[in-house]
Amino acid sequence: MDITNFPTVENCSSLGREKDTVVADLDGTLLRGRSSFPYFALIAFEAGGILRLLFLLLCSPLAGILYYFVSESAGIQVLIFSTFVGMRVSDIESVARAVLPKFYSTDLHSISYRVFSACGKRCVLTANPRIMVESFLKGFLDTDLVLGTEIGTYKGRATGLVLKPGVLVGKNKANALREAFGEVQPEIGLGDRHTDFPFMALCKEGYIVPPKPEVEAVTKDKLPKPVIFHDGRLVPKPTPLIALITIIWIPIGIILSILRVAAGALLPMPIVYYAFLALGVRVTIKGNPPPPVKKSDGQSGVLFICSHRTLLDPIFLSTALGRPIAAVTYSVSRLSELISPIKTVRLSRDRTTDASMIKKMLQEGDLAICPEGTTCREPFLLRFSAMFAELTDELVPVAMENRMSMFHGTTARGWKGMDTFYFFMNPSPEYIVTFLHKLPKELTCSSGKPSHEVANYIQRVIAATLSYECTTFTRKDKYTALAGNDGTVIDKSVKANKVIGC
């Protein structure tokens, strides 16, 4: 068809396309953003660290000049080289699987995606390295075929160079399409710039996606698969400006984080709330917490059932109560144990041993537990382990919620010992602690309720308070999705046959 006269994507009907094949570009077409820099920056930081991000940022002006004034291919090659050179291929794949889908999914072009999702066979043809985009496109958008730039590797590391035929732009895209489809002509081609015209001309229908920043992103409910689990430290999409601000802030954030950690670890718990407030850490307390148990009365301690956002949940619970509350956890790093202002006890995942230990601790006072067994960043609650419901009737649900603007305080792939410091590196992190009503006795196991019903009820109550969604996902599901393992690590301090979950 005439490559100079493509209609806009708004004119493309999505009805009756079940047997059609669509071929779409990515940046500026399926995605609203026309720049791929933020996704290269995410790989640079998450797989290479702050120095790699700085290197990419310093190279980006050269990439921009080449892209706009020399050739699109040359500019992209600079981004690929500065991001990937020397990086382990396994690290790139890990970030592409665990980090990028969250950012891609929030930037999908609603009009383009309407057409893309309506077709029975879907292909994406992009100048981006295939290794970056394939996991998201196939895993979350049900894409059948991904054609992208192939990067060179040597002994498991990226060379920073691209393989023949080079970056997929212009005629290279058209040639890749011919090679993949042969004589078969795809029904729809979607692109957003003149270098997409050659491959769009090979399709029966071609539609251009005009640059419209005001176009709304695809809502979560319209995605074939929601992004429930994701990893990585950066909260905002790292545009060049955000990347620069992040690099400048990190030295300041490190100092601020150390001060905040020291305040929480060294000061008496009744004044930690005020110290945090003075240092820019906001703690919002809602509901009416129960008074501390008097040991002289022989009462069993209260078991606080908390939703799990970071490993700091028990510490902020203690801050809200103004007294230290011991916590049981499935895993905590040695560094986190060292700096923790409260007592933390590891669960062994042996049901009998753990139940006996929790009962003993409840005789000594109040206790906190996060029955999800791992954290979740999105507005979902994972399945609650039911063991806690069998151990006491003194159950107080606590809805934990936090807000971070720059860094996530959790990780599945990285060193968990840094979680606390990353959380406190945020300019003004916030925790909202909501104490719910103590569980009525008639809803506990002592009144004949099965433990799983009690656990599910508490999960629903906390979810309703936070406007979250209950799921049956577990720690194993999270780590399988993000790290490719079941989320367990061997703890050398215990017997060889004992396993501690992350």
WOWO-V831426 format. One line per field, one symbol per residue. phi: phi as a letter, one per 30 degrees, with the letter a starting at -180 (. if undefined). psi: psi as a letter, one per 30 degrees, with the letter a starting at -180 (. if undefined). burial: + if it has 16 or more other ideal C-beta (glycine too) atoms within 10 Angstrom, else -. A space follows every 50 residues. Layout:
phi->???
psi->???
burial->???
//
This chain:
phi->.ddcbddddddddcdicecdccbbdcdicdcddccceedddddeddccjd dddddddddddddddddcccaedddddddddddceidddddddddddccd eeddddbddddddededdddbbbcbbddeeddcddddddcchddbbcbdc cdbbhibddiccdddjddbhddddddddddciddcddbbcbbbdddeedd ddcdbbbccddbeddddddedcdebddccabjcddddddeddddddddde eddddddddddddddcddedcdeddeedciccbccbicdddddcdddidd ddcdccdccbddeddddddddiadcdbcbdaaddddddcddbdbbddcic edddddddeddddcldbcbcddiadbdddbcddddceeddcacdcbdbdc bbbbcbbdcbacccdddcedddddddebdbbcccdcdededdccddcjdd ddddddddeddddddciccdbcdbeddddddcbibcicbdcddcdedcbc dd
psi->ljfghkllffgkkgkhgfglkkkkldkfdekekfkgeeeeeeeeefffae eeeeeeeefeeeeeeeeffdkeeeeeeeeeefefkfkkeeeeeeeeefee eeeeffgkjeeeeeeeffkekkkkjlflkefefeeeeeffghkekjjlkk lkljhgkkfflklkgakilbfeeeeeeeeefbfkjkekkklflfffeeee fflekkkkjkjjffkklkleffkejljeklalfkelkileeeeeeeeeee eeeeeeeeeeeeeeeflkefgeeeeeefggjkjkklajkllkkjfffgkk lkjkjkljelffeeefeeeefgkkklkklfkkleeeeefkflkkkkkfgj eeeeeeeeeeefffalkkkjfffllkflilklkkkfeeffflfikjkkjk klkkfekkglkffajfffeeeeeffkeilkkjjjklkkkkefglffggkk eeeeeeeeeeeeeeefhlkklglleeeefeeefgaggkkkjffllfgkkk k.
burial->-----+--+--+-+--+--++++++++++++++-++++++++++++++-- -++++++-++--++-++----++++++++++++++-+++-++++++++++ +++++-+++-+++++++++-+++++++++++++++++-+++-+-++++++ +-+---++++-+----++++-+++-++---+----++++++++-++++++ +++-+++++--------+--------+++++++++-++-+-++--++-++ --+--++--++-++----+--++-++--+-+-+-+---+---+------+ +++++++++++++++++++++--++++++++++--+--+++++++++++- ---+--++--++--+++++++++++++--+++++++++++++++++++++ ++-+-++++++++--+++++++++++--++++++++--+---+++----- +--++++++-+++-++-+-++-+++-+++-+++---++--+-------++ ++
//
